[in-house]
Amino acid sequence: MTVNTALDKNNSNYHHGNLRQTLLSAAADLIADGGIESLSLRKLAEKVGVSRTAAYHYFQDKNDLLCAIAAEGFRRWQRSLNQLNDGGLSEGSKFEKYIVGYMIFATSNPEEYELMFGRSIWKQSKCTQELQTISHATFQHQVDMIEHWQAIGLIKGDNPLRAAQIIWGTLHGIAKLFNDGVYTDVTRIEEIVITALPMFLASTD
């Protein structure tokens, strides 16, 4: 049975080229509503209106699907990083936008964020090659940004890898406090992050 045959039975509007993206978008909606545990390929196929055969053509199992959702999250975050060079911002403004943007991304997509950085994939060593490649590339991009900011004297230190790890660890910890419900006043997110900025900036004295 071809993929198109499986699709025609339920919904003739889907085509081979865009079904995978449609499935990923629907899966992100499902985990946003019911959490990671509520997601299955059967439920996903029903939501999109295709057969399970069609869904299995793109994802071997639930772990494969979860890794694909996480990979898509990294791609969206990578696109946000690329946009930092748009608009003629100063380097200081770019760094602030990077810090605030990370927190907004993390707290606006808590279930997806948990897949990107949580134990359900990484602790169990169930990472697909696709996810490993895009996650490493995205982190390296951030290391490169930190290296540039250190070179021009904006960020403390001379080790971009360690600085990137510390900055990311700080942001990740704050994001987890909000996503896990320890902090509940989301109106304070930007204020908290802006307060943390001097921890990373080189002295202006």
N, C-alpha and C positions, 0 to 999 in steps of 0.2 A: 504493500500500500504506500503510495507516495504521500508526502506531507500535504500537498494540495487536495488530494482526495479526502484525507482526514478532515481538512478544514471545511471543504465544501458541504459536508454533512451538517455542519453547525452554523457556519457564518462565512459567506462567500466574500466578505469585504477584506479579509486578511490575506496577505500575500507572503510568500516565502521571505522576502526581504525585510519585513517589518514585524513579523510575529514575535521574534525573540525579544525585541525591545518592548512590545506590547505586554508580553508575559512578565518582563522585569518590572515594568511600571505597575502592573496589577499586583505583583507580589509585594512590592514596596507598600502599596495601599493596604494589603492584607495584614502585614506585620505591624503597620502603624495602628491599625484598628484592634488587632487581637494579640499582638506579640509574636515572637519568633516561633513559639511552640504551636501556635494555631495554624501555621502554614503547612500545606501539603501540595503535592503536584495535582492531586485530584481536585482539591478546592480551587487551586489556581486555574485549572482547565475549565472548571465550571464557571468561574467568575468571568473569564475571557470569552467563553462560549465556544470552545474547541474540544476535541477529543483528547483523552490522556495520551494517546499515541502521538499526537502533535506536540504536546508538552515534552514528552520523553525524547522527542527528536532533538531538542535543544539542551535538555538537562537530564543527566543519567539518574540522579536521585536528588533527595532533598539537600544534601550537603553541597552538591554541585550547584544547585539553585541558590543556596545561601551565599556561596562564594561569589557567584555571578552578581548578586545584589550588592555585596560588599565592594566588588570591583567597580560596579557602576557608581557607587558612592565616591570612591577614590577619583574616578574620572570627573565627576562633578566638582569635587574639591580642587582638582588640578586645573580645571577651567577657571575657577575662582582665582587661583593663584596667578594664572596667566593674565587675568584682567587687572592685576595690580599696576601694570605698566600703562594702562589706559587712563587718559584724563590729565596727564601732566602733573601728577602729585609729587610733592617733595619726598625724599627718602624717609624722613621721619613719619610723614603721613601714610606712606606705604606700609611701614612697619606697624603702625597703629591699626590700619585697616586690616592687615593680615591677622593681628591678634584678635580684634573684635570679630572679624569675619569667621575665624575659626570657632569662636564660642557660639555665634549665631547658627552656624552650620551644625555644630554638635548638638545643641539643645533644641533645634527645630526638627531634627531627624533622629530622635533618641534610639529607636529600634535599629535603624540602618547604621547609626554610629556604633552601636553595640556589636553589630556584625563586623564592622570594619576593624575594631580594636579589641573585641571581647574574647572571652575564653571559649565560646562555643565553636569557634574555628581554630584559633591559634593554639590554645592549650591542648587541644586534641590532635594537633599536627595534621589537620584535614584541609590545609590550604591548597587550592588548585594552582597550577602554573600561571594562569591568567591573573589571579589575585596576587600572587607573589610578585609578579613582574610589575603590575601597576602600583602596588603599595610601595615597593622599593623605589620605583622611579619618582613617585610623589614625594617621599621622604627626602630623596637625594635633591630634588628641586628645592626643598626647604633648606637643606644644608647649604646649597649653592647661594640662596638668598642671604642666609646668615653670614656666609663667608664674605659676600659683597658688603654687607652692612658693617662687618668688623673691619674690612679693609679701608672703609671711608671714615671710620671712627665713630659710627653710630651705636654699635653694640659692643659690650664689654668682651674682653678676651681675644685670644688668637687661635682658638681651636674650634672651628665651625661645627664639627660633629658633636662635640660635647655641649656646646652652647645650644645647638638645635635640640639635642636630647633633653636638656634642662628646661628650655622654653616649652617644648611640647609636653613634657611631663607635668609642668605647672598648669598648662591649659587643660590637659586631659583630666587632671585631678579636680579642677574647678568644674569642668563639664560634667564629670561623674557625680559630683555632689548635687548638682541640679537635676540631672537625669535620674538619679536614684532617689530623689525626693528629700534629701537631707537639707538642701536649700530649696525653698519654695517660692520666694519672691523673685520671679523672673525679670521684673522691672529693674532689678539691681545688677543684672549680668554685666552690662557694659560698664557700669560704675566700678565693679569689682575688678574687671580686667584692666581698665584704665589705671586703677590704683597700683596694679602690679607692674606697669610699664617701667617705672624707674629701677626696678630690680635688674633689668636687662640693659638699660641704656648706659652708655659710657658717660663719665662725668663731664658736665658742661662748665665746670668751674675754671 
